[in-house]
Amino acid sequence: MNIIIYTVVILLIFYFLLKFISNISSKKISKGLRFLMIIGFIFLAVLFAIGGKFLLTLPLTLASLALLKLKGLSIFQLISLFRLIQTLRRSGRFSFNQAHRKSFSDLSVSESYKILNLDEKKKLTKEDINKAYLKIQKKIHPDVSPETARLSSIVNEARDVLMNEVK
């Protein structure tokens, strides 16, 4: 019943809006649109000035992944790869810049869970770990793209850490 009421209200609003616009001259409409565009661009400029670092992180990372020549990946695979890279960057184990690389010789168990996109609270079997490992390795294996050899070795180490933990 609510959907019918909402539909009628929306249609009435739409009707009165169209009736109002039809009575306005085209000069007033163009001036109003121009004013709205200016206000919108000012709003976007302020938004990007304040939160640009966070808003542009995903698109720039996806663009940099495209530069790595990762072919045939869907947007969902790219987002999961983005999450993997962000987890590694936060822990200091991955950087696109060669000078800022750190060693990744000892991963913690919680980092391994994050790298393999697994839930720490669940009781995992070796099969679960291998499924998550294979899912990621299909995307970043060095045979797919030679530039991802370092990521692949980190994922290998994360699997090894979790396999030793499950024993």
Secondary structure as UniProt FT lines:
FT   HELIX           2..22
FT   HELIX           26..55
FT   HELIX           57..67
FT   TURN            68..69
FT   HELIX           75..90
FT   TURN            91..92
FT   HELIX           98..100
FT   HELIX           109..115
FT   TURN            116..117
FT   TURN            120..121
FT   HELIX           126..140
FT   TURN            142..144
FT   HELIX           146..148
FT   HELIX           149..166
//
